[in-house]
Amino acid sequence: MPIPTEPIGSIPRPAELLEAIRACGDGTDPRLEPLYDAAVRDTIAQFEATGSPLITDGEQRKFHNFWTYSVEGLPNTSPDGFRIPFAAGHVRRMPRLLRVFVGVVAPIDPHLETPEEVRDRVLQAAQYIPVSQLGTTDDCGFAPFCDDVSTTRPTAFAKIRARVLGTALAEQVLGVRT
């Protein structure tokens, strides 16, 4: 049985869509529909080119980030929340929840892994975890904070390609039948 490998979360949006969203001031503007459609088509095509066995739309139509989407716009939030600086140089402001406390998550590592590095991590994990319980993924996505551009689309797809190829290399070393 092969080692499962799958994407989780978001892919950075194309620059053209990001610029249009900024120009409209609202990600829900109906004029954006053709750009959202094009972004989804392009994302699916690029996912297919990576060899990934699972394909997603990369959350191209999301309006908020993975952390705050569930509270965005609620009457118990205020936009003057705390700021989170990321190692890649960008800063995100979280809404201040007037009646709830929210934790902080770590940023995504900008390092572009090679398939061999992925393989080695899987092999290291296989020393402690039964192969039947192993799987590989892309952490929480490449643009978890809405239009986070700290990871480019080409880099995101290169990381996916490395994950897919590295998982296959690990399967060969471990003698996993695909």
C-alpha positions in Angstrom: 0.0 0.0 0.0 1.5 3.4 -1.0 2.3 6.1 1.6 -0.5 8.7 1.3 0.5 12.1 0.1 -1.9 15.0 -0.1 -2.2 18.7 -0.1 -3.8 20.6 2.8 -4.8 24.2 2.7 -4.2 27.1 0.4 -2.1 28.0 -2.6 -1.0 31.6 -3.2 -3.3 33.4 -5.6 -2.1 34.7 -9.0 -0.8 38.2 -8.9 -3.5 39.4 -11.3 -6.2 38.2 -8.9 -4.5 39.8 -5.9 -4.2 43.1 -7.7 -7.9 43.0 -8.7 -9.0 42.2 -5.2 -7.0 45.1 -3.8 -8.5 47.4 -6.5 -12.0 46.4 -5.7 -11.5 46.6 -2.0 -13.7 43.5 -1.4 -13.1 39.9 -2.4 -16.8 39.5 -2.9 -17.1 41.9 -5.8 -18.9 40.1 -8.8 -16.4 41.6 -11.2 -13.8 39.2 -9.7 -15.7 36.0 -10.8 -13.8 35.5 -14.1 -10.5 36.0 -12.2 -11.5 33.5 -9.5 -12.5 31.0 -12.2 -9.2 31.5 -14.0 -7.2 31.1 -10.8 -9.1 27.8 -10.0 -8.4 26.4 -13.5 -4.7 27.4 -13.3 -4.3 26.0 -9.8 -5.9 22.6 -10.8 -3.7 22.5 -13.9 -0.5 23.2 -11.9 -1.6 20.6 -9.3 -2.0 18.0 -12.0 1.5 18.9 -13.3 3.0 18.1 -9.9 1.9 14.5 -10.1 -0.1 14.9 -6.9 -2.6 12.1 -6.5 -5.1 14.6 -4.9 -6.1 17.9 -6.5 -7.7 20.9 -4.9 -8.6 24.4 -5.9 -6.1 25.7 -3.4 -8.8 27.8 -1.7 -8.6 30.5 -4.4 -12.0 31.9 -3.5 -11.4 32.2 0.3 -12.1 35.6 1.8 -10.3 35.3 5.1 -7.5 33.4 6.6 -7.6 29.9 8.1 -7.4 31.3 11.6 -10.1 34.1 11.6 -12.6 33.0 9.0 -14.9 31.7 11.6 -15.1 35.0 13.5 -14.6 37.5 10.7 -17.2 40.2 10.7 -18.9 39.1 14.0 -20.1 41.8 16.3 -17.8 40.6 19.0 -14.7 41.4 17.0 -12.7 44.6 16.4 -10.1 45.2 13.6 -7.6 46.7 16.0 -6.2 43.3 17.1 -2.6 42.3 17.7 0.0 42.1 15.0 2.0 39.0 14.2 5.4 39.5 12.4 6.5 36.5 10.3 10.1 35.6 9.5 9.4 36.1 5.8 8.9 39.8 6.4 5.1 40.2 6.3 2.9 41.1 9.2 -0.7 40.0 9.8 -3.2 41.8 12.1 -5.6 39.5 13.9 -9.1 40.8 14.8 -9.4 41.5 18.5 -12.0 39.2 19.9 -14.0 41.1 22.5 -15.0 38.0 24.4 -12.6 35.2 23.4 -8.8 34.6 23.5 -7.0 33.3 20.4 -3.6 31.6 20.2 -0.7 32.2 17.8 0.5 29.8 15.1 4.0 29.5 13.5 4.7 30.7 10.0 5.4 28.4 7.1 9.1 27.7 6.4 10.2 29.4 3.2 12.9 26.7 2.5 12.3 24.8 -0.8 12.8 21.2 0.1 14.3 18.7 -2.4 12.6 15.4 -3.0 15.6 13.8 -1.2 15.0 15.9 1.9 11.4 14.8 1.9 12.5 11.2 1.5 14.9 11.5 4.4 12.2 13.0 6.7 9.8 10.2 5.8 12.6 7.6 6.4 13.4 9.2 9.7 9.7 9.1 10.8 9.6 5.5 9.7 12.1 4.6 12.4 9.4 5.5 15.0 6.1 5.2 13.2 4.8 2.1 11.4 4.9 2.7 7.6 1.2 1.9 7.5 0.6 5.0 9.6 2.8 7.4 7.6 1.6 10.1 5.3 3.0 13.3 3.8 1.3 16.7 3.4 1.9 20.4 3.0 1.4 21.5 6.6 -1.5 23.9 6.7 -1.1 25.4 3.2 1.0 28.0 1.5 -1.2 31.1 2.0 -3.0 30.6 5.2 -3.5 34.3 5.8 -5.6 35.2 2.9 -3.4 36.9 0.4 -0.1 36.1 2.0 2.6 36.4 -0.7 5.5 35.2 1.4 5.4 32.0 -0.6 4.9 32.4 -4.4 2.7 30.1 -6.5 5.8 28.6 -8.3 7.4 27.9 -4.9 4.2 26.3 -3.6 3.9 24.0 -6.6 7.7 23.2 -6.4 7.2 22.2 -2.8 4.2 20.0 -3.7 6.3 18.4 -6.5 9.1 17.7 -4.0 6.6 16.2 -1.6 5.1 13.9 -4.2 8.5 12.8 -5.6 10.1 12.5 -2.1 7.2 10.4 -0.9 7.8 8.1 -3.9 11.5 7.9 -3.2 10.8 6.9 0.4 8.4 4.2 -0.8 11.2 2.7 -2.9 13.6 2.7 0.0 11.0 1.2 2.4 9.9 -1.4 -0.2 6.3 -0.1 -0.2 4.2 -1.4 -3.0 2.4 1.2 -5.1 
